[in-house]
Amino acid sequence: MSLEKDIDSLVKSIDLELYDISLVGDGEDTIYRISIVSGEIENGKRKGVSLDKCAELSHLISPLLDVTPPVSGDYRLEVGSPGIERKLTSLKQFALSVGEKVALNLREKDKEKIKGKLIKVEESKIFLDVDGKEIFLDFGEIAKAKTYFEW
């Protein structure tokens, strides 16, 4: 089994969903960042993730990384939420963001920008509510995407 699959199993064991794993350089430090979201939906949106859940997951993952280090050399483990405004780079991330507002830049059509509420994801299709009208796009048409929050 791969390290990511092992981590995903630990994440699911405490009712969370794995959003992303990344390796980030911060000056001379290397950070192994695990981003998670709640597995619970409330009022059409995912619930937040508590600091206690992040700490619990960190304690579960640390022994695994002691046996199977993600990188050679020193690194720092960071477990947390990807944030209220975040990039969407995979179909899985779109699926985990259903119910949220998203801003998309398209590859074609003069790099058109679209904002709307993410309704659902089916196979490679992304469905949005844009000003009360349902539209869908193929994942391949999207150049950049992110969730956003209106303050």
C-alpha positions in Angstrom: 0.0 0.0 0.0 1.2 3.5 -0.7 1.9 6.1 1.9 -1.0 8.3 0.6 -3.4 5.4 0.9 -2.3 4.6 4.4 -2.8 8.2 5.4 -6.2 8.3 3.7 -7.2 5.2 5.7 -6.2 7.0 9.0 -8.0 10.2 7.9 -11.2 8.2 7.2 -10.9 6.3 10.5 -11.8 9.6 12.4 -14.6 10.7 10.0 -12.5 13.1 8.0 -11.7 13.3 4.3 -8.2 13.7 2.8 -8.2 16.9 0.7 -4.6 17.1 -0.4 -1.0 16.2 0.5 1.8 18.5 -0.5 5.5 19.0 0.2 6.2 22.7 0.7 9.5 24.5 1.2 9.5 27.4 3.7 12.9 29.0 3.7 15.2 26.2 4.8 12.3 24.1 6.3 10.5 21.3 4.5 6.8 20.9 5.4 4.8 17.8 4.7 1.3 19.3 4.7 -1.8 17.1 5.0 -5.0 19.0 4.3 -8.3 17.5 5.5 -12.0 18.4 5.5 -14.9 17.1 7.6 -16.8 14.1 6.4 -20.0 15.6 7.8 -22.4 17.8 5.7 -24.6 20.4 7.4 -27.0 22.6 5.5 -25.5 21.5 2.2 -21.9 22.4 3.2 -19.1 20.5 4.9 -18.7 21.2 8.6 -15.4 22.7 9.8 -12.6 20.7 11.2 -11.6 21.4 14.9 -8.1 21.9 16.1 -8.6 18.8 18.3 -9.3 16.7 15.2 -6.2 18.0 13.5 -4.1 17.1 16.6 -5.7 13.7 16.8 -4.9 13.0 13.2 -1.3 14.3 13.6 -0.8 11.8 16.5 -2.2 9.0 14.4 0.0 9.8 11.4 3.3 10.5 13.1 4.1 6.8 13.9 3.4 5.9 10.3 5.8 8.6 9.1 8.5 7.4 11.5 8.4 4.0 9.8 7.8 5.4 6.2 9.3 8.9 6.0 7.7 11.0 3.2 11.1 12.6 2.3 14.7 12.1 3.1 16.1 14.5 5.7 14.3 16.6 8.2 10.7 17.8 7.7 7.8 19.2 9.7 4.4 17.5 9.7 1.5 20.0 9.4 -2.1 18.8 9.5 -4.9 21.2 9.0 -7.9 22.5 7.0 -7.2 23.7 3.4 -9.0 27.0 4.4 -12.2 28.7 3.3 -10.6 30.0 0.1 -8.5 27.4 -1.6 -7.4 26.2 -5.1 -9.2 23.3 -6.7 -6.9 21.2 -8.8 -8.6 17.8 -9.0 -12.1 16.3 -9.5 -11.8 14.9 -5.9 -11.3 18.5 -4.6 -14.3 19.7 -6.6 -16.4 16.8 -5.1 -15.3 17.7 -1.6 -16.3 21.4 -2.2 -19.9 20.8 -3.3 -22.2 23.5 -1.8 -19.4 26.2 -1.9 -19.0 29.2 -4.1 -16.3 28.8 -6.8 -14.6 31.0 -9.3 -13.3 29.4 -12.5 -11.1 30.6 -15.3 -11.7 28.7 -18.5 -9.0 27.6 -21.0 -11.0 28.7 -24.1 -13.6 31.4 -24.7 -11.1 34.3 -24.2 -10.2 32.9 -20.8 -13.8 33.6 -19.6 -14.3 33.8 -15.8 -17.3 32.1 -14.1 -18.6 32.4 -10.6 -21.3 30.3 -9.1 -22.3 27.7 -6.5 -20.9 24.2 -7.0 -23.9 21.9 -7.2 -22.4 18.5 -8.0 -19.7 16.6 -9.8 -20.5 13.7 -12.0 -17.6 11.8 -13.7 -15.6 14.7 -15.3 -18.5 17.2 -15.3 -18.7 20.1 -12.9 -22.2 21.5 -12.3 -22.7 25.1 -11.1 -25.6 27.3 -10.2 -24.8 30.7 -11.9 -27.3 33.4 -11.2 -30.1 30.8 -10.7 -29.3 28.9 -13.9 -27.6 25.5 -13.9 -24.6 25.0 -16.2 -22.0 22.3 -16.5 -18.5 22.3 -17.7 -16.0 19.5 -18.4 -13.1 19.5 -15.9 -10.7 19.8 -18.9 -12.2 23.2 -19.8 -11.1 24.7 -16.5 -7.7 26.4 -16.4 -7.9 27.6 -12.8 -10.4 27.2 -10.0 -10.8 28.2 -6.4 -13.4 28.5 -3.7 -14.3 31.9 -2.5 -16.1 33.5 0.4 -18.2 36.6 0.2 -17.7 38.7 3.3 
